[in-house]
Amino acid sequence: MFSKHTFCILLFMALIYRPIDAANTNDLLKELKNAGKKERVEILIDLLKTTRSANMDSSFYYGRKAVKAARKINNRALEALALKNIGINHYFSAQADSAIKYYMDAAQICENINDRKGQANCLYNTGLVYKATGDYQQAISYFKKSMNIEEELGDIEAKAKTLNAIGNLNQNLGNFQKATENYLAALRINENRGILKEAAKNYNNLGVLFYEMGQYSKALNYYEKAMEIHSSLNNKRDLAVAYNNIGAIYHLEMRDYEKALNYYLKSLKMRKESGFMNNYDMVLMNTADVYSLTGRDFKAYQYHTRALERAEKADNKKVLIQIYNSFGMHYFRNNEYEKAENYLHKGLKLARKIGQLNQIRDIHKNFVDNYSQQKKYKKALEHHQEYIRYRDSIAGQEKETRIAELEKKYQSEKKEKEIELLKKRNEIQKVENRRRLYTIYGLIGFIILLVIITALLIREWRFKQKYRTIALEQKLLRLQMNPHFIFNLLTAIQGYIYKNEHEKAGKYLSMFARLIRSVLEYSRAEFISLDKEMQTLRYYLKLQQIRFSNKFDFEINVSPKEESTEQIYIPPMLAQPFIENSIEHGLEPLEKTGKIEVNFHIQRDFVILDIIDNGIGIEHGRKLNMTKGKKHQSLATSITADRLSLFKPVKGERIKLTIEDLNQSEHYDQGTRVRFKIPLKRKND
């Protein structure tokens, strides 16, 4: 499909690489000799523009002379025009900072001489520079400044152009609602003023936007409207692009291959008629794919061959890779394995040459299928290993997207819990309403009334208990996965990505995903195996080490070691809130490296869980908080106490919690010990 990025590149190329009229340059130089002072500045600016695409050094030279000459005669308007054009030179030379400086100098002069239109144009150009550097927020800011002036001047057509540019930026930022509003506003202006060609561009942009949002019916509708305008204007070049866009939706998204084929063939025909052969080989490839999907292999082969010829002639390496891969799989499906290998090798060689990681990965996967079918398992294994390597490498580049998805998933889970809690509250409200209704019928009889009220009270108590449990789970979940922990950890992982330490980033991201999964899964369980609890604590402590820059070490021990941790069951996540307290209130103030020990000692009837740190201790921490004016109340202690009260006794015993300040104790110099005495429960109990 003709992407926005491709369109921008082609437009950029058209602006730069237009034919140079050498004779015109010579004529301007002749005129320069006998020109007056003002005419001299104007001719120098024309020379700046004329030589831009042929010799950038000459263009800069004429630009400097134009500025100097304009200042000499104190013509601020021509000075601003020269500065703006020098800014354009820097923009085309990818010198963003210099381009912005010249544009802003020109804008300031325009403001001083009340040339509002010139000022708006300079601000618009500044927005283009920020867009090119990826600073979309700054780009939007300057586009809006330009648009404010355009509105003051009543320059509606310029406003429509600026709205379209802002819409494109909002689309890149993922602000699809704002992008839609921008495009529609530009469209209304262009339609009202009868500027059909620009309206068609707006329709096309809306089509691209809704395609990105996965709303293919709307995208198709806008593409068809753009197509109708191009057809009415007999604009065959843009019509060819519209046909290809529509064909791609039917092909890739709606799976209506006959309609897709019809539009692809129209696009090919229109390209021939208009002489617009750009991306012709890609449309041939799309057509071949549709023929292949509908079982017309001979037709597919013909179009693949035509695409191959054009791509080889144009040396279009990206298309060649796809064609070689397609040919390889064509011969594979026809059991011609040697020919398949030959084309796959060609594609792989070319993909490696230009660094197309996705294509390298896919070709290795096709090699696996090819060699497996021939029972050449050693070669199949080699290519499988390469496939895995490239797949993981590409995955490393997608880590930032995956982090965003994890955050979104976490928020979604949290919202679901809140909805569930609201439903329970509604149920309780219904019960209370029902109770009021039953009291109205109290005259039926004291005994019946008593039975009904008793039943309702019991039911209400159970609902409240259930509500209390859910509310406690919510508090516990928030305590275990607080926003500071998630944000700081994701920022640390993002740092590894920016430093290209993909292996570390992948390792810690995987660990974070497992931790979230464990917390969400185990928070609803009454008991989990000891080995699962230990694994979750390891993930949590390792990730906290990243968050606090390895400010502490930790150990997780089990004694006696011969005990099977898979057979012993304990309530999940008792230790985690106190570990967080140890880190943030015990170890954080230390100037040395701290240490946390988590010890599980299995006795005959109990599991003793100790969380021991060498931090500043409870009393010292309380005094430190008082000196800082803080009043710290341990949520971990209160929430855990409420939680323990809900656990049913195991073999007549309840879980007991003790917290001890270890400062100046017999065996420790400082620190805190939290101890749980948990009744022993084995798997089959």
N, C-alpha and C positions, 0 to 999 in steps of 0.2 A: 504494500500500500504506500502511496505517496505521502510520506510523513511530513509533519510540520518542519522538523529539523532539515530534511532534504530540501523542502521548499525554500527555507531561509537561505540555505547555502547557494541554491541556484539563483535566487534573487541577488544575493551578495556578488556572485560571479558576474551576473549580468551588469551590475553597477560598475564593477571594476574593469572587467575585460571587454569594454566596448571598443570598437575600432578607433584608432587614433588618426586624426587628420594631420599628417605631418606638414602638408602645405599650409594648413590653417595656422600652425605654430610659426612657420616662417613668416607668414603674412603679419601675424601679431608682432613679431620681433621687428619687422620693417616699420610698422606703425609706431612702435615704441620710440623710435629715434626722433620723430618729429611731433610727438604728442605733447599736449599741455599738461600742467601739473595734475589736475583731476583725472584727465583721460589716461595719464601714465599709470595712476593707481589702478584704474579699472582694467587696463590692458594687463598689468602685472597679475591681477586676480584671475583674469581669463587664462593667462599662461600657467598659473598655479593649477587650475582645473584641467587644462588641456594636457599637461605633461604628467598628471597624477598617475595614470596607469602605465605609462611608458618608462618614466624615470622619476622615481620618488624623490631622489636627492635634488634633482632640478626643480621639482614642484615645491619642496621645502625652501629652496633658494629664492624662488620668485615670491613665495609667501612672506619670507622675512623682509624682502625688499618692498613688498606692497605695504606691510605694516609700517615700516620706517617712513615711506613716502607719504602715507596717510597721516601719520603723526606730524610730519613736517608741515603739511598744509592745514592741520587741525580739522580734518574731516573724520569725525567720530563714526559716522555710519559706515564709511568704507573701511575704517580700521576694524570695526566689529565684524564686517563681512570677511575680511582677510583672516582675522583670528579664528572665526568659525571654520573656514576652509582648511586652515592649518590643523585645527582639531580633527577634521574629517581625515586628513592625512595620517595623523597619529592613530586614529581609530582603525583605519585600514592596515596600519603597521603593527596592530596589536599592542600599542603603547597606551594602556588605559588611563593611567594617572595623568600623562601629558595631555591626552585628548580631553579629559575632564577639566583640566586647568584652562586650556584655551577656550573651551565652550563656556565656562563660567566667566572668564574675562570678557568674552563677547557678550554674554547675557547681561553683565553689569553695565557695559557701555550702552547697550540697547535700552536698559531701564533708565539710565541717566538721560538719554536723549528722547525718551518716551516712544521708542520703537517697540511697541508691545508685541507685534507679530514676530519681529526678529527675536525678541526675548523668549517668546513661547517656543520658537523653533530651536533655539539653543538649549533650552531646558529639556525639550523632547529628545534632542541628540544626546544629552547627558544621560537620560534614562536608557537610551540604547546601549551606551557604554556599560552601565551597571548591569544591564541584562546580559551582555556578552560575557561579563566576568562572573556571572552567577549570583550577584547580589540583588535578588529580585525585590526585596523590600525597598531598597534605595531606589531601584528603577521605578517602582510603582509611585514612590514619593515624588520623583521628578516628573513623571508623566502626569500626575494629578496637578502639579504646579502649572505645567504647560496647559492642561485642560481648563484650569480656572481662568487663565488669560484668554483662551480661545472662546470661552463662554462670554466673557466681558466684551470681546470684540464681535461676537455673533458669528464667528467662523465655524459654522456647523459641520462642514465637511472635514475640517482639521480635527474637530472634536470627535467625530466618528472614527477617524484613523487612530486617535489616541485611545479611545475606549476599546478598540480592537486590540491594541498593544497591551493595555492593562488586563484585558480578558485573557490574553495568551500567558501573561505572567501568573495570574491567579490560577490558571489551569496547571501550570508547571509546579505551583506551590501546593496543589491539591485542594484549593479553595473552589470547588466546582460550582457551588451556588453563586458565588460572586462572579466567576468567569461567565456563567450563563447570563447573569444580569448584564454584564458588560457587553457581551456579544449581541444580545437582544436589543440593547439601547443603540448600539452602532447600526444594527440592522434596520431599526425603525427610522433612523435618520436617513440612511441610504435609500430605503424604499420610498419614503415621503418625498425625497428630492429627485427620485427617478435615476439614481446612480446604480444601475443594475449590476455592473461588473463588480463594484465593491460589495453590493448586497450578496452576490454569489459567493464572494470570499467569506462573508460573515456566515452564510449557510454552511459552507464547507467547514469552517472552524467549529461551528456547533456540532456538525457531524462527527468531527474528530473528538470533541469533548465528550459527547455521549457514548462514543465507541469506547473511550478510556474508562467510562463509568460502567461499562457492561450493559448499557441500555441500547441494544442493537436496533430495535424497531425505531426508536427516535433518531438514532444516528442515520439509519437508512432513509427516513423521512426527510431529514435535512440534506443529505447527499442528493436525493432525487430533486429537491427544490433547486439546489445549485445546478444540477444537470439541466433542468428546464430552462433556466436563465442562459446558461452557456449555449444551449441549443437555439434559443430565440435570437441570440447575438451571433450565431454561427461561429462561435469561438471553439474551434476544433481542438486546439491544444488542451485547454482546460476541460473540455468535454471528454477527451481521452482519459484524463486523470479521474474525472468523476465516474466514468464507466468502470475503471479499475477498482476504485474505492467501493462502489456498490457490489461489484463482483466478489470482492474480498469478504464482504459481510455474508453474502449468500454462501460462499465457499467455506470460510473458516468458522463462522458462528452459527448460521442457520442450517447448514448442511443441505441446502437446496442446490444441488450440483448443476442441474440443467439451467437454472436461471444464472448461476455464477458463470457457466460456460458461455451463455449468450452475451453477458456483459463483457467478459474478457475478450471475446471475438470482436465485439463492437469497438473496444478500446484499441485492439491491434489495427483494425481497419481505419479508425480515425487518426491514429498515429501515422499511418502510411499516407493518408490523404493530406495531412497537414505538414508532413515532413518532420514531425516532432517524434524523434526516435529515442529520446531519453527514456531509460528503463524499459525499452522494448523487449530486451532479453528476459527481464523479470516477469513481464506479462506473459511471455511465451512459457516461462516456467510454471506460472500459476495455471495456465491453460492445460499444460501437460499433466500437472498434478490432478486436475479435475477429471481428465480423461482416464488417468490411472485409477482414481477412486471409483469411477463408474465401470471399470472392467474393460475399457477400450484401450488395451495395451499397445496396439499398433499405432493408434493415433497419438497416444502419450509418447511413444518412442519417436514419432515424427517431430512432435513439437519440442521434445527434449533435444533432439538433434539440431533443430533450427536454433534453439536457444544456445546450444553449445557453440555452434558456428559463430553466432553474433558475439557471444561473450569472449570467445578466443580472439576474434578480430578486434574487439574493443579492449582486450586484456582486462576484462571485468572479473577480477579474481574472486570476489565474494560470491558472485553468481556462479562462476565456474566450480567452486567448491560444492555448492548445492547441486549442480548438475551432475558432477562426478559421483556424488553420494547417491543421487536418484538413479543414475545408470547402474551403479553397483547393486542397489537393492532390486532393480528391475531384473538384472541377470540372476541374482540370488533366488528371486521368486520363480524363475524359469529353470532353476537347477543348473545354471551355467556358472559354476563356482569360480573357475579360473578367470573368466571375464569380469566377474563381480570383484574379485580381489584386485585385478588390474585397475579398475576405476576407483575403488576405495583407496588404493595406495596413492593414486594421483590426487585425489581429494585431500588425503591426509598430508601429503607433502606440501601442497599449496596452503592448506590451513595453518600448518606449522610456520610456513614462510611469513605469513602476514599476521600471525598471532591470534587466530580466531578460535578462542578456547571452547566455545559452545560447539562449534563444528568439529573440533578435534575430539571432544568427548563423544559426540553422536556417532562419528565414524568408527571410533574404537568399539562402541556398542554394536554397531553393524558387523564389525569384524568378528565379534564374539559369536553372533548368530551364524555367520557364514562358516566359521571354523567348527563350531559345535555341530552343525548339520553334516559336516564332512567327517566328524569324529576326530578331528585334530585338536584334542583337548589341551595339549601343551600350549599351542599357539592361542587357543581361545582363552586360556588362563592368563597369558601374558597381556593380551588386549583387555581382558577384564580388569587386571590390575591397573593398567593405564587409564581405563575408563573411570575407575574409582578415584585415581589420583587427580584427574582433571575435574571430576565432579566435585570433589572436596575443595579444590582450588577455587572453582567458580562459586561454591557455597561460601567460601571465605569472603568473597567480594559482596555477598548478599547479606552479610551479618547485620548491617544496620537496619535493613528492612525487616529481618527476622526479629530483632529487638523490639521494633515498633509493633510487630504482630503479637509478641509476647505481652507487651504492655496492654495492648488492646484486649487480648484474651483475659488478662487478669482483671481489667475493668469490667469486662462482660460477666465474668464469674461473680464478681462482687455485686453487680447489678442484679443478677439472678437471685442471689441470697437476699438482697433487700426486697425484691418482689415477693419472694417466698415468705419473708417475715411479715410483709404487709398483708398477705393472704391470711396468715394465722391470726393477725389482729382482727381482720374482718370476720373470721370465723368466731372468735371470742365475742365480738360485738353482736353477732347473730344469736349466739347462745344467751347473752344477756337480754336481748329483745324477746327471745322466746320465753325466758323466765318470767318477764313482766306479763306476757300474755297468759301464762299458766296461772299466775296469781289471780287473774280476773275470774277464772273458773274455780276459785277456792270454795265457793258455796256447795260444790258437788259433794264434798265430804272431807272431813279433817284427815282421815287416814289416807285417802287418795292424794290429797294435796301434799301431805307429809312425804309420801313415797316419791311423788313427782319432784318436789323441791330437793329431796335428798339425792335423787338421781342426777338432777341438774347440777347440784353443787359438786358432786363427785366428778361429773364430766368437765365442769368448769375448772376444777382443781387440776385435772389431767392436762387440759389445754394450757393452763398457766404454767404447769411444770414443763410442758413441751416448749412453750414460748420462752421460758427462762433458759432452757437448754439451748435453744436456737440463738437467743440473744447472747448467751455466754460464748457460744461458738463464734459468733460475729466478733465479739471483743477479743477472743483468743486469736482469731485469724488476723485481726488488725494489729494485735500486739506482736504476732510472729512475722508478719509481712508489712511492716510500717513503711509509709511512702519514702522516708529518708533513706532507709536501707535500700529499697529498690532503686531510687533515683541515683544515689551515690554509687551503687554497684554497677548500674547500667552505664553511668558516666565513665567508671574505671574500665569497663569492657570496651566502650567506644574508644577510649584512649589507646588500647592495644590495637584496635582496627586502624586508627589514624597512624599509628607507628608501624603499620604493616606487620605486626606480630600476630598473624592470622591463626597460627597454631594455638597460642595462648588464648586469644579471643574465642576461638572455637571451643577450646576446652572449658573455659569458665562459663561461656554461654550455655553449653550443654549441661554443665553442673547446675547453673541457675534454673534452667528449664526443668531439670529433674527435681530440684528443691521445691519449686512452685507446684509441680505435679504431686509430689509427696505431701506437701502441706494441704493442698485442696482435697486429696484423696483420703489422707489419714485423719483430718480434722473431724470427720463424721464417724470414724470407727471408735469403738469403745476400747478395744485392745488390738495391738499389732505385735508382731514378733520382735524380739530384742535386736536381731540383726538388722531389720528394717529401720528401727529407731536409731541404731548406731550409724547406719549409712546416712540417714537424713541429717543427723548431727554433724557428721563429717562434712557433708556438702555445706551446711550452714556455717560451720567454723572456718572452713577454707575460704568461703566467700566473704566472711567478716574480716579475715586476714587481708584480703585484697582491699576491702573498703577502708581499713585502718592502716594500710601500708605496712603489713607485717609487724605491727607494734606488739604482738604477743605470739606465743607458741601454744600448742595444745596437745593433749594426749587423751585417748579414749581407751580405757582398759576394762577387761573382764577377768574376774577371778571366781573360782578356779578356771584355768584356761581350757581344760578338757570339757567343760560344759558346752552343750550344743545351743547356741543362741537362737537357732531357728525353732527350737521346741519351747522356748520360754516366752510368755506373752505379758506385756505391760501396757498401761494406758499410754497413748501416743503423746509426744511433745510436752512432757512435764518439765524437762530440763531447759528447753530453749529460752523461755522468758527470763529465767534466772541467769543463763549464760549471757544474754543481752545486757542485763543489769550489771553483771561482772565486768563486761567489756566497757560499757559507757560510764559507769560510776565507780568501778574499782580500779580498772587498768588504765583508763584514759588519762587520769591525772599523773600516772607514774612517769618518771623520767627515764626509767630503764625498761627493758623488754619484759613484758608480763607473761604469765603462764596460767593456763586453765587446765585442770584435770577433771575428766568425767570418768568416774569409776563405778562399775557395776559389780557388786559382790553378791554372789548367789549362795544363800544359806539353805538350810533344810526347808523352812517354811516362808522365807522372805527373800526379796531382792532388795539390797541396800544400794541406793543410787546417791552418790556424792558428787556435788559440783563444787570444786575447790579452786579458788584463785589466790594469787599472791598480791592482790590490790591493796588499796589504802584502808580497807575495812569499813564496817558499817558506821561506827561512831565517828571515826575520822572524816568519813564522807559526809555525815550529817553536819559536822562542824564546818566543813569546807563549804557546803551549800549555804549555811547560815551566814558565813562571812561574805558570800556573793549575793545574799538577799534572795536565795532560792528556797522554796519549800517543796522538796521532792517526796511525793507519795508513791510507793511502789505499787503500780498496777499489777505487776507480776504476782505479788503476794496475795492481793485481794481477789484477783480473778482466779488464781489457782485454788485458793481456799474455797471459793464458791463452787469451783469445778469438782473438788474432792468431795464436797458434801453431796454431790449428785451421784457419785459412784456407789453401786451396790457393794455390800461387804463380800469379800471372797473368803470362804471357809470361816465366816464369823469375824473376820478382821477387816478394818478399814485402813486406807492409806494414811500414813502420818508424815507431817512435814515439820522439820526443825531448821532454824537458821542460826548460825553461830558466828560471832565475831572472833577471828583467830589471832588478833593482835595480842602479843605477849602470852600466848597459850603455851602449853607444855612442849608441843612439837613444831609450832610454826611461829615465825617472827611477826607476820602480819597476814591479812587477807580475810576471806569469808568462806564459810562452808555451808552449803545448803544440802540437807539430807532428806531423802524420801525413804520411808520404810514401807515397801510395797508387798502385800501378800503374794506369795508365789503362785503363779498360774501357768500350768503347762498346756501344750497344744490340745491334748485330749481331755482336759479337765472340764 
